[in-house]
Amino acid sequence: MKFNTLVIHGGIDGDKATGAVTVPIYQTSTYKQKAVGEHTGYEYSRTGNPTREALEKLIADLEGGYRGFAFGSGMAALSSILMLFKSGDHIIIGDDVYGGTYRVVDKVFSHLGIVYDAVDTTSVDNIRKAVKHNTKAIIVETPSNPLMKLTDIAAVSEIAKEQNLLLVVDNTFMTPYLQRPLELGADIVVHSATKYLGGHSDVVAGLVAVNTEALAEKLHFVQNSVGAILGPQDSWLLIKGIRTLALRMDRHCENATKIAQWLLLQTWVKKVYYPGLDSKVTHYEKQMKDYGGMISFEVASQDIVDKIMSDLKVITLAESLGGIESLISVPAKMTHASVPPEKRQALGIKDTLIRLSVGVEDVEDIIKDLRPFI
Ligand SMILES: *Cc1c(COP(=O)(O)O)cnc(C)c1O
């Protein structure tokens, strides 16, 4: 099946018992057994639930994985992946990974003895240099947030294979419609499904797909042990969101390209960060089908930031991303406020940097909101 069909019919499609075309919400915690120990394959909903399983099969199909997992949030998914490691293990993370990922590695797992180094993963050499005798995994995000830096997944996977490390790719910004890390050699792909996969800013969830049975068994053991599962109602909502992923992503990309090109022409815009505009990007074109819906841009003054933010009619001033509605934020004051100012400066996250999650509205209306001088 081609992707556009898979996104509609992948996973468990409909309900065999009644013919219902959507998967029912199995709002149950437990399952009746015929005799002691003789069950239907479901015993208890932390371990397995048919609605969640339909979603898990769907993400496995879309990412081309061996098995999928649905968690209560993107962070629950990432934390469960980190629980595959033990005290004394070393991991390498990107130096501008999602703030919550950095926080859980730096403040939670480091207390449990898992050590890390944060490196600029856009250079494969940096990763190679950071590998130690106890390194077990590399976690990368591409494009990164908010500066849209790209990492060559296939090149990183070569180092990972050579050094026997797990390669984990956070594919939240791209979705499997635009980028499939497992096909490029990653072992685990993780999503904040809260963003594009759900697509409607109405559910917080995490999804994972893994490439082997051995990894699937280990991760299921962690998921069942720690209980970081997604409930059946949210699982259903997420399936509903994913069914229109291909349609939405096409419009997100089309709108974002037009807006990025328009921003480039504005005298008050100092820099535009959108992968599709960078001539160096051709090198990575093989890994991404299109460039997604996220744009960051730096404006000439604080005054311009204030003008744009104070007169929004269509775009919503909010954190998060990936919904059908356009969302705008100032990373230095919002999503990245907890990053120390010197580190923000070093990373290039200026106070005049604006991040836009381009929605699927009419592009003219979004652009009208971005004009600071009307
Ligand atoms: C939002 C986000 C997360 C965290 O996901 P939650 O669903 O908010 O827990 C992880 N990675 C990236 C890239 C994100 O944007």
The ligand as an SDF file (V2000), in Angstrom:
LIG
                    3D

 15 15  0  0  0  0  0  0  0  0999 V2000
    6.4720   18.6220   22.1820 C   0  0  0  0  0  0  0  0  0  0  0  0
    7.6790   17.8410   21.8850 C   0  0  0  0  0  0  0  0  0  0  0  0
    8.0950   16.7920   22.7130 C   0  0  0  0  0  0  0  0  0  0  0  0
    7.3700   16.4420   24.0040 C   0  0  0  0  0  0  0  0  0  0  0  0
    6.1130   15.9050   23.7580 O   0  0  0  0  0  0  0  0  0  0  0  0
    4.8490   16.0490   24.7590 P   0  0  0  0  0  0  0  0  0  0  0  0
    3.7650   15.3800   24.0000 O   0  0  0  0  0  0  0  0  0  0  0  0
    4.6370   17.5210   24.9690 O   0  0  0  0  0  0  0  0  0  0  0  0
    5.2140   15.3550   26.0170 O   0  0  0  0  0  0  0  0  0  0  0  0
    9.2160   16.0610   22.3350 C   0  0  0  0  0  0  0  0  0  0  0  0
    9.8960   16.3590   21.2200 N   0  0  0  0  0  0  0  0  0  0  0  0
    9.5320   17.3740   20.3970 C   0  0  0  0  0  0  0  0  0  0  0  0
   10.3300   17.6500   19.1720 C   0  0  0  0  0  0  0  0  0  0  0  0
    8.4160   18.1450   20.6960 C   0  0  0  0  0  0  0  0  0  0  0  0
    8.0760   19.1590   19.8980 O   0  0  0  0  0  0  0  0  0  0  0  0
  1  2  1  0
  2  3  1  0
  2 14  2  0
  3  4  1  0
  3 10  2  0
  4  5  1  0
  5  6  1  0
  6  7  2  0
  6  8  1  0
  6  9  1  0
 10 11  1  0
 11 12  2  0
 12 13  1  0
 12 14  1  0
 14 15  1  0
M  END
$$$$
